[in-house]
């Protein structure tokens, strides 16, 4: 029985290493997404809506060609592979993971560290992905997220994300095509008023035709 217990403990340790959330992850610099991502409502393919307007869901960014949220972000880089979904790389050997091995002998200007996964070790370049800063520690290089909101030029609210940032606008406003400035939303296009609607910056006002007065709900006419 003691031998069986040791074997079970070893199997559990192996599972924790190989699972994406296990303690064997090589990159300790990742942080959990802020609570705003949970409060968002998904309104389209990779597009989320919150009280501050709409924008790309965490892990996605605008594709320069289409202007749609179709470009996935891989925080740790894909090396010789291709980023196919948030933090999911497709590697030349057919495997998928949060990153791909660099080509042999390409260690970059910071030298090499050993990265050990699935029972084998390989040399990887000591560089951090875009949006992360590199910190030298006794255990090697640590990549930590940069808070871009300290220098980002958002007209509305700036929300720091893993490896980047997102600008958001207040109620009645929407994010412009440049993804930084805010513009008024014309609520009257949705015909919220029974008779007449007048749009204003960040809001709107209903009114009635002669012979009617505005109901207490500020939308209907009596």
N, C-alpha and C positions, 0 to 999 in steps of 0.2 A: 503493500500500500504506500509506503513513503516514496518508492520509485515512481508509482503511478501519479502521485501528487506533483512530483518534480516535473514529470512529462506534461501534465495538464498546464502547469504554470508556464513551461516553455512554449507550448502551443499558444496560450493566451498572449504571451509577450510578442510572438511572431505576428499574430493577427493585429495587435495594436501598432506594430511597425508598418505593416503593409497597408492598413486602412488609411484613406485620405486624411482623417482627423487624428491619426495616431501620434504618439509622442516621438516617433522616429523621423518626423519631418525635418528636412535640412534647413529650412528657412524660418528662423525664430522671429523674424521681423514682421510677420503678418499680424494684423489686428482685426477684430470683429467689425463688421459694418455698423455704422451708427444706427440708432433706433429709428431715424427718419425713413430708412429703407423699408422697415416693417410697416410703417404707417402709410406707405404709398399704396395707391390703387393702380393695378395694371390696366391700361386702356388700349393697348395695341401691341404689336410685335416689338418687344424690348422697349416699350414706352411706358413710363409710369407717371401718375398724376397725384399731386398732393395739394394741400391748401395753398401752396405758393405757385402753382402752375404745373406744366408738364415738361418732361425732359427724358433723356435716355435713362433706363434703369441702371443701377450699379452693375458694372462689369461690361457695359456696352457704350459705344460712342458713335457719333455721326460718321457715316461713310462720305468721304469728300466727293465721290461721284454722284450718289443719289440723294444725299442730304437726309437719309433715313438712318435710324438707329440699328445698323446692321453690322458694325465693326466690333468684334469682341476684343476684350482687353485681357492680356495674360501678364499678370504682375511680375512674374519671375522670368519672362522672356522664354522663347521657344528654341533658342539656339539654332540648330540646323533644321528645325521643324516648322510647322505652321500653326498659328493660333486659330482654332475652329470654334471655340466657345469660351466664356469667361473662365480663365485659369485652367483651360484644357487645351493641350497641344497634341497635334498629330505628328508623330516622328517618322523619319525616313525608314526605320526598321518595322513600321506598321504598328508600333505600340502607341498608346495614348497616356498622357499624364500632365501634371502641372508644369512640367518643363521637359526639354529634350537635351541629351548630351551634346556638348560642343564637339566639333570635329577635333580629332587628335592633334595635339601640339599647338592649339590656339588658346593661349592662357591670358592674353591681354597684358596691359601695362602693369597690373597689380600682382602678377604672378599667379600661382595655382594653389588651390586647396583641394583636399580629398573629399569627395561626396560619396557616401556609402548608402546604397539602396538594394533591397532584395538580395542581400548576401554578397554583393560585389562592390568594389570601389573604383572610382575613376577621378581623374584630375579635371577640375572645372575652373573657368576663369573667375578671378575675384573681382567681379564688377556687379553693380546693382542695376536693376531695370529703371527705366525712366520714371520719375516721380518718387524715387527712394534715394536716401543718402547712405553712404557706406561708412561704418564705424569699425575701427580695428579693436578687437577684444582679445583676451588671452586665449580664447577658444577659436579664433579666426575672425572672419569678416561677418558683420551683422548688418543687414539692410533694414533701415527704418523709414517709415513713410514720412514724406515731406508735407507739411501743412501749407498748401498753396494759397489758402485763404488769407494768409498773412500778407501776400503781395498781389493777389488776384484783383482785377478791376471789374467786379460785379456791380451793376447798378442796383440790384436788389440784394437778396440774401445769398451768401456764399456758403456752400456745404462742402467740407473736405471729404474726399472719398479715398479709397485705397489706391494710391498711385496717381491721383488727380484731384479734380474739384468740379462741382456743378453749381451754376448760378440759378437762382430761383427768384420768382417775383411774387409780390403780395396779391391779395384778393382783388379781382377786377383787372388784373394786369397779366400779360403773358410774355414769355421770353422771345426776343427778336431772333431773326435768322443768324445773327452773329454770336448767339448763345451767351452774351454778356449783358446786353442792355434790355430794358423792359419797355413794352408798349401797351397802350390801353386795349382792353377787350371790349368790343362793341356788343354789349349784352342785348341790345334791341334787335339784333339779327335773329335771336331765338324767340322773338315776339312774346315776351313775358307779360305785357300789358294787354288789357282787353280792348282799349281804344287807341291811345297814343303813348308813344315811348320816346323819351329824350335821353340820349347817351351822354355821359359825363366821364371825366377821367377817373377810372377805378370804380365807377358805379353807373346808375341810370335812375330815371324818375318817370313814373306813369302819370298821365292826365286824362281827362274825359272830354267828350264833345259837349257843346252847349246843351243844357237841359239835364245833364247828369252830374252826379258828384262822386268822388272817389270813395270806395268802400274802405273800411278800417284795415283791410288786408293790404292796402296801398297798391293793388293791382287791378281789382275789378271795379266796374262802374255801375252805379245804381240810378 
